[in-house]
Amino acid sequence: MEEKLKAGVPIPKIYFSLALPSVLNMVLSIFYNMADTYFIAQTQNVDLVAGVSLCAPVFTLLMAFGNIFGQGGCSLISRLMGQHEQTGVRRVSAFCFYASLFTGIVTGAAMLLFTAPLLRLLGADMASAPFASSYFQWLALGAPFIVASFVFTNLLRAVGLSIQSMIASMSGTVVNVILDPILISVFGMGAAGAAIATVMGYICTNVLCLFYVWKQCPCFSVRLRDAGVDGQYAGQIFGIGVPAALTNVMQSLSVILVNQALLPYGNDKIAAMGIAMKASMVAVLLIVGFSFGGQPLVGYLYGLGDKPKLHQLIRFCFAFLGGLAGILTVVLLIGARPLTGLFLKDAAVVQTGADMFRWQNITLVLVAVGQLIMIFFQATGKALPAFFLSISRQGVLFILVLTAAQALAGYNGIIAAQAAADVLNAILAVSLYAFGLRRELEE
C-alpha cells in the first residue's frame, strides 16, 4: 500500500486492489450459512429449516466477538503502519489473536451451559427445538475457531495481504460446501452435520491464516509474550472494535425480535424470513465488503495526514457504492421470487419469502450510505459516532420501528420494519458525517 502510494498509483486502483478480496471474503462468509440453508432446505422439512434459521443470530454473535479484535485491530494497525510503529503492530496482532481465542472459549462454554433457555429466547418451539439444539451445540463447540478466524482475516487486510485473506476464507468455504451434503444427507446428520461442516471450514481458515502470518507477515506476532498492550492501544482497539461488533450484535437482536414477532404466524413464516434474510445478506455483504475493503486505505491516509487523497477516496467510495447498490436493488426486486424458489418449493411459502425479500432489499442505497459513513468513522478512530451508527440500523432505530410498525400494521408492519429503519439510519449517518468528519477534511 505504501509503495503504491509513493509510486503514484491512482487511488481507485489501490482501493479495488484492497476491496475486491475483501468483498470475496464477505460473500464467502455468507456462503457458509447459505450452503447450510440450501442443503437443509432440500429436505423440505419446514421445522428443520426453521430450526437452523433460528440459530443465525448465534453465528452473527460469534462474528461480532471476532470483529471486536479483527476490526478494532485492523483500524489501529492501519494507522500504526502509516506512522511506521512496527513494535505496536506486533503487540496489537498478538493481543487480538489470544483475546479472540479466550473470548471464543468463554462464549462456547456459556452456550453449552445455557442451551435450553437460549433456544427459547431465539424463538424455538416444540417442533423446531430438536433441530435448533443440534445445530446450536456444535456451533458452541466450534466457537473459539469461529471467533479467531475473523481476527487474522481482518488483520491481513490491514497490511495489504487481502488476497491471502481471501484464499484462507475461500478454502474454508470449499471445505464447508464439500462436507455439507456428505454430513447432512449421506450420513443423515441433519442440522448437526451442517454445523460440523461449518466449524471444520473455520478451522481450515485459521490454519491457513496462521501459515500466511508465519511466512509473509513478519510484522505480526502470535507469541504469547508479545500479547501485552498498554491502555492507550487497548482503548483504541475496543473503542473501534466494540462499535463494529455491536453492528453484528444488533443484527442478531433484530433477527431474534423478528422471529419472536412472526412466531404467532407459524414456522413457515419464520422459515421464509430466515431464507429471505440470508439471501438478501449476499447483497448487503457486497456493500459491506467494498466498505471494509477501503478501511485500511482510509486509516493509512488519515494516519499519514494526507487529507487531499483521503477526501478523494471518500468521494469515490460514495459514487461507486451508491451506483452498485442501485443496480443490486433493481436486480433483486425483479428476481425475488425465483431466488426464493431455489430454497423452497411450496408455492405459498415461496410467495411469502419473495415479499419479505423485496422489503429487505428495497433500501440498499441507503444501507450503502450508512455503512460507508460508519466505516469512515471507524477507520479514522472516531469511536463515538461509530458507536451511534453501530447501534442504530438494526438496533435502537429498528426496535422502535418494529414495535410501532407491528402495533400499526401487524404482519405487514413486521416485514416492512427494516426498510423504514434504513431510511432513519441514513438520515442519522449523513447528519453525523456532515457535522463531523467532512468538516475536518475540508479544513
C-alpha positions in Angstrom: 0.0 0.0 0.0 2.8 2.5 0.9 4.8 1.5 -2.2 1.7 2.0 -4.4 1.0 5.5 -3.0 4.7 6.5 -3.4 4.6 5.2 -7.0 1.6 7.4 -7.8 -0.9 4.6 -8.4 -4.4 6.1 -8.7 -6.5 6.0 -5.5 -9.3 4.0 -7.1 -6.9 1.3 -8.3 -5.4 0.9 -4.8 -8.9 0.8 -3.4 -10.0 -2.0 -5.7 -6.8 -4.0 -5.0 -7.8 -4.0 -1.4 -11.5 -4.1 -1.7 -12.1 -7.0 -4.2 -10.5 -9.6 -2.0 -12.4 -8.2 1.0 -15.7 -8.5 -1.0 -15.0 -12.1 -1.8 -14.3 -12.7 1.9 -17.7 -11.2 2.8 -19.5 -13.2 0.1 -17.7 -16.4 1.1 -18.8 -15.8 4.7 -22.4 -15.8 3.8 -21.9 -18.9 1.7 -21.1 -20.7 4.9 -24.7 -20.1 6.0 -26.2 -20.3 2.6 -24.7 -23.7 2.0 -26.2 -24.9 5.2 -29.6 -23.4 4.4 -29.6 -24.8 0.8 -28.8 -28.4 1.7 -31.1 -28.3 4.8 -33.9 -26.9 2.6 -33.6 -29.8 0.2 -35.2 -32.0 2.9 -38.4 -29.8 2.5 -38.8 -30.1 6.3 -40.1 -26.6 7.4 -39.3 -27.3 11.1 -35.7 -28.3 10.2 -35.2 -25.2 8.1 -36.8 -23.0 10.9 -34.5 -24.7 13.5 -31.3 -23.8 11.6 -32.6 -20.3 10.7 -33.3 -19.6 14.4 -29.5 -20.2 15.0 -28.5 -17.5 12.6 -28.2 -14.9 15.4 -25.7 -17.2 17.2 -23.4 -17.2 14.2 -23.7 -13.4 13.9 -22.9 -13.0 17.6 -19.7 -15.1 17.2 -18.8 -12.9 14.2 -19.4 -9.9 16.5 -16.9 -11.1 19.1 -14.4 -11.8 16.4 -14.9 -8.3 14.9 -14.1 -6.6 18.2 -10.5 -7.7 17.8 -10.5 -8.1 14.0 -11.9 -4.7 13.0 -10.6 -2.9 16.1 -7.1 -4.3 15.4 -7.4 -3.6 11.7 -8.2 0.0 12.2 -5.4 0.5 14.8 -2.8 -1.4 12.8 -3.6 0.5 9.6 -2.9 3.8 11.4 0.3 2.3 13.1 1.6 1.2 9.7 1.1 4.8 8.4 3.1 6.0 11.5 5.7 3.2 11.0 5.2 1.8 14.5 6.4 -1.8 14.0 6.6 -2.7 17.7 3.0 -1.6 18.2 1.8 -3.7 15.2 3.5 -6.8 16.6 1.9 -6.4 20.0 -1.6 -5.5 18.8 -1.7 -8.5 16.5 -0.7 -10.9 19.3 -3.1 -9.4 21.7 -6.0 -9.6 19.3 -5.3 -13.3 18.5 -5.2 -14.5 22.1 -8.0 -12.3 23.2 -10.2 -13.7 20.5 -9.4 -17.3 21.4 -10.2 -16.7 25.1 -13.5 -14.9 24.1 -14.5 -17.9 21.9 -13.8 -20.4 24.7 -15.8 -18.4 27.3 -18.7 -17.9 24.8 -18.8 -21.5 23.8 -18.9 -22.7 27.4 -21.8 -20.3 28.2 -23.7 -21.5 25.2 -23.4 -25.1 26.3 -24.4 -24.3 29.8 -27.5 -22.3 28.9 -28.6 -24.1 25.7 -32.3 -24.6 26.7 -33.1 -21.0 27.8 -31.1 -19.5 24.9 -33.1 -21.6 22.4 -36.3 -20.4 23.9 -35.0 -16.8 23.6 -34.3 -17.5 19.9 -37.9 -18.5 19.3 -37.7 -22.3 19.1 -40.9 -24.2 19.7 -41.6 -27.9 20.3 -41.3 -28.7 16.6 -38.1 -26.8 15.8 -36.3 -27.1 19.1 -34.6 -30.5 18.5 -33.1 -29.3 15.2 -32.1 -26.0 16.6 -30.4 -27.7 19.6 -28.3 -30.0 17.4 -27.0 -27.0 15.3 -26.5 -24.7 18.3 -24.4 -27.2 20.4 -21.9 -27.8 17.6 -21.6 -24.1 17.0 -20.8 -23.7 20.7 -18.0 -26.3 20.4 -16.5 -24.5 17.4 -16.9 -21.0 18.9 -13.1 -20.4 19.5 -12.3 -21.3 15.9 -15.1 -19.2 14.5 -14.3 -16.1 16.6 -10.5 -16.3 16.0 -11.0 -16.6 12.2 -12.3 -13.1 12.0 -9.1 -11.7 13.6 -6.4 -12.6 11.1 -8.6 -12.4 8.0 -9.1 -8.7 9.1 -5.5 -8.1 10.2 -4.0 -9.5 7.0 -6.0 -6.9 5.1 -4.6 -4.1 7.3 -1.1 -4.8 5.9 -2.2 -5.2 2.3 -2.5 -9.0 2.2 -6.1 -9.0 1.1 -5.6 -11.8 -1.5 -4.1 -14.1 1.2 -7.0 -13.3 3.5 -9.4 -14.2 0.6 -7.7 -17.5 -0.1 -7.9 -18.5 3.6 -11.6 -17.7 3.6 -12.3 -19.4 0.3 -10.6 -22.6 1.4 -12.8 -22.8 4.5 -15.9 -22.3 2.3 -14.8 -25.0 0.0 -14.4 -27.4 2.9 -17.8 -26.4 4.2 -19.6 -26.9 0.9 -18.0 -30.3 0.3 -18.8 -31.6 3.8 -22.4 -30.2 3.9 -24.1 -32.7 1.6 -22.0 -35.6 2.9 -22.8 -35.0 6.5 -26.4 -33.8 6.1 -27.7 -36.3 3.6 -25.2 -39.2 3.1 -24.6 -39.7 6.9 -28.1 -38.4 7.8 -26.8 -36.0 10.4 -29.2 -33.2 9.5 -28.7 -29.9 11.4 -25.7 -31.3 13.3 -24.0 -32.2 10.1 -24.4 -28.7 8.8 -22.9 -27.2 11.9 -20.0 -29.6 11.9 -19.2 -28.7 8.3 -19.2 -25.0 9.2 -16.8 -25.5 12.1 -14.4 -27.6 10.0 -14.4 -24.8 7.4 -13.4 -22.3 10.0 -10.6 -24.5 11.4 -9.2 -24.7 7.8 -9.4 -20.9 7.5 -7.5 -20.4 10.8 -4.7 -22.9 9.8 -4.1 -21.0 6.5 -4.2 -17.6 8.2 -1.5 -18.7 10.6 0.6 -20.0 7.8 0.4 -16.7 5.9 1.3 -14.8 9.1 4.3 -17.1 9.6 5.5 -16.9 6.0 4.6 -13.5 4.7 3.9 -11.2 7.6 7.0 -10.8 10.0 5.5 -7.6 11.4 2.8 -9.8 13.1 3.3 -12.0 16.1 1.4 -15.0 17.7 3.8 -15.3 20.6 2.1 -15.0 24.0 4.8 -12.8 25.4 4.0 -10.2 22.8 0.3 -10.1 23.7 0.5 -7.3 26.2 -0.7 -3.8 25.1 -0.9 -0.6 27.1 -4.1 1.2 28.0 -4.0 3.5 25.0 -3.8 0.7 22.4 -6.4 -1.4 24.3 -8.7 1.7 24.4 -8.3 2.2 20.6 -9.0 -1.5 19.8 -12.1 -1.6 22.0 -13.2 1.9 21.1 -13.4 0.9 17.4 -13.9 -2.9 17.8 -16.9 -2.7 20.2 -18.9 -0.4 18.0 -18.1 -2.6 15.0 -19.1 -5.7 16.9 -22.3 -4.0 18.1 -23.4 -3.9 14.5 -23.4 -7.7 14.5 -24.9 -7.9 17.9 -27.7 -5.6 16.8 -28.2 -7.7 13.7 -28.6 -10.8 16.0 -31.1 -9.0 18.2 -33.1 -7.8 15.2 -33.4 -11.4 13.9 -34.5 -12.6 17.3 -37.1 -9.9 17.6 -38.4 -10.6 14.1 -38.6 -14.3 14.8 -40.5 -13.7 18.0 -42.9 -11.4 16.3 -43.5 -13.9 13.5 -43.9 -16.9 15.9 -47.7 -16.5 16.2 -48.0 -16.7 12.3 -46.3 -20.1 12.2 -42.9 -21.8 11.4 -43.5 -21.3 7.7 -43.2 -17.6 8.1 -40.1 -17.9 10.3 -38.5 -20.3 7.7 -39.4 -17.9 4.8 -38.0 -14.9 6.7 -34.8 -16.8 7.5 -34.2 -17.6 3.9 -35.1 -14.0 2.8 -32.7 -12.5 5.3 -29.8 -14.9 4.3 -30.4 -14.4 0.6 -30.5 -10.6 1.0 -27.3 -10.7 3.0 -25.4 -11.5 -0.2 -26.2 -8.0 -1.5 -25.6 -6.4 1.9 -22.3 -8.2 2.3 -21.2 -6.9 -1.2 -21.8 -3.4 0.2 -20.1 -4.2 3.5 -17.1 -5.9 1.7 -16.5 -2.9 -0.5 -16.8 -0.6 2.5 -14.4 -2.6 4.7 -12.1 -3.0 1.7 -11.3 0.7 1.8 -10.9 0.8 5.6 -7.1 0.1 5.6 -6.5 2.8 3.0 -8.7 5.3 4.8 -6.9 4.6 8.1 -3.4 4.7 6.5 -4.1 8.1 4.7 -5.6 9.5 7.9 -2.6 8.4 9.9 -0.3 9.8 7.3 -2.2 13.1 7.4 -2.8 13.2 3.6 -6.3 14.9 3.6 -6.5 15.6 -0.2 -6.1 11.9 -1.1 -8.4 10.9 1.8 -11.1 13.3 0.6 -10.7 11.9 -3.0 -11.1 8.4 -1.7 -14.2 9.2 0.2 -15.9 10.9 -2.8 -15.0 7.9 -5.0 -16.5 5.4 -2.4 -19.8 7.3 -2.2 -20.2 7.4 -6.0 -19.1 3.8 -6.6 -21.1 2.1 -3.8 -24.2 4.2 -4.4 -24.3 3.1 -8.0 -23.6 -0.5 -7.1 -26.4 -0.5 -4.5 -28.8 0.9 -7.1 -28.1 -1.8 -9.6 -28.4 -4.5 -6.9 -31.8 -3.1 -5.8 -33.2 -3.4 -9.3 -31.9 -6.9 -9.9 -33.1 -8.3 -6.6 -36.5 -6.8 -6.7 -37.1 -8.4 -10.1 -35.5 -11.7 -9.1 -37.1 -12.1 -5.7 -39.4 -14.9 -6.5 -37.0 -17.2 -8.5 -34.3 -16.6 -5.9 -36.6 -17.6 -3.1 -37.7 -20.6 -5.1 -34.2 -22.0 -5.1 -34.6 -22.9 -1.4 -38.3 -23.6 -1.0 -40.9 -25.5 -3.2 -44.2 -24.8 -1.6 -45.8 -22.0 -3.7 -47.4 -20.2 -0.8 -44.2 -20.1 1.2 -42.2 -19.0 -1.8 -44.5 -16.1 -2.4 -44.3 -15.2 1.3 -40.5 -15.3 1.1 -40.4 -13.3 -2.1 -42.4 -10.5 -0.4 -40.1 -10.5 2.5 -37.1 -10.5 0.2 -38.2 -7.4 -1.6 -38.7 -5.4 1.6 -35.3 -6.5 2.8 -33.6 -5.1 -0.4 -35.6 -2.0 -1.4 -33.4 0.4 0.6 -29.9 -0.9 -0.4 -28.7 2.5 -1.5 -29.4 3.9 2.0 -27.7 0.9 3.6 -24.6 1.7 1.5 -24.6 5.3 2.7 -24.9 4.4 6.3 -22.3 1.6 6.1 -19.7 3.8 4.4 -20.0 6.6 6.9 -19.7 4.2 9.8 -16.6 2.7 8.2 -15.0 6.1 7.7 -15.6 6.9 11.4 -14.1 3.5 12.5 -11.0 3.9 10.2 -10.2 7.4 11.5 -10.6 6.3 15.1 -13.7 8.3 15.9 -15.4 5.9 18.3 -18.4 7.9 19.4 -20.1 8.5 16.0 -19.1 4.9 15.0 -20.8 3.7 18.2 -24.1 5.6 17.5 -24.3 4.2 13.9 -23.4 0.7 15.1 -26.4 0.5 17.4 -28.9 2.3 15.1 -29.8 0.5 11.8 -30.6 -2.9 13.3 -30.6 -1.8 16.9 -32.3 1.1 18.6 -33.9 2.5 15.5 -35.0 -0.9 14.3 -36.5 -1.9 17.7 -38.5 1.4 17.8 -39.7 1.0 14.2 -40.6 -2.7 14.6 -42.6 -2.0 17.8 -44.5 0.8 16.1 -45.0 -1.0 12.8 -46.2 -4.2 14.4 -48.7 -2.3 16.5 -50.0 -0.3 13.5 -49.9 -2.9 10.7 -49.4 -6.3 12.2 -47.7 -8.8 10.0 -47.1 -6.3 7.1 -45.5 -3.9 9.6 -43.1 -6.6 10.7 -41.8 -7.4 7.3 -41.5 -3.7 6.3 -39.8 -2.6 9.6 -36.2 -2.9 8.3 -36.8 -0.7 5.3 -38.2 2.1 7.5 -35.3 1.8 9.9 -32.9 2.1 6.9 -34.4 5.4 6.0 -34.0 6.8 9.5 -30.4 5.4 9.8 -29.3 7.1 6.6 -30.6 10.4 7.8 -28.6 10.0 11.1 -25.4 8.9 9.3 -25.4 11.8 6.8 -26.0 14.3 9.7 -23.1 12.9 11.7 -20.8 12.9 8.7 -21.7 16.4 7.6 -21.1 18.0 11.0 -18.1 15.9 11.9 -15.6 14.2 9.6 -16.5 16.2 6.5 -15.7 19.5 8.3 -12.4 18.1 9.5 -11.4 17.1 6.0 -12.3 20.4 4.5 -10.2 22.4 7.0 
